[in-house]
Amino acid sequence: MIETPGRDPDVLTTAELATKLGLSPQTVRRMANAGQIPALKTGKDFRYSWEAVRQVLRQPHHQPGEAADDPTDQPPPADTPKKGAGYRAQRRARTGAQD
C-alpha cells in the first residue's frame, strides 16, 4: 500500500480493506451497508478504520434474533459448518492479519 502524505494509515478505502480481509470490495461494501462493520460514507464509497473494523470482527457472532448478552447462549456444535464472508473476516481479524 502506497502512503499518501498527510493520510492517516489507519483509514482504509474499500479496496484496501477488502485486500486486508481477503474479501471482494463488493462484500466489504455489503457488510458496511448492513452495519456489520463500522464505516464512514464518503460520497459514493466508504472509509474504514482498520482498528475499529478489527475490534468489531473480533467480537463473538450472534445469530439474528438471539440476545447478545444471553448468559445461556451456547456455542454451536463443533460439527456445525461456519459460513459466509463475515466469518472469514472475523477469523482473519482474530488471527491478526496485518497485510
Protein Blocks (a to p, Z undefined) as FASTA:
>chain_A
ZZdehiafkbccfklmmmmnopafklmmmmmmnopaccddehjbccddfklmmmmmmpcc
ddehiafklmklccddfklccedjklmmmmmmmnopaZZ
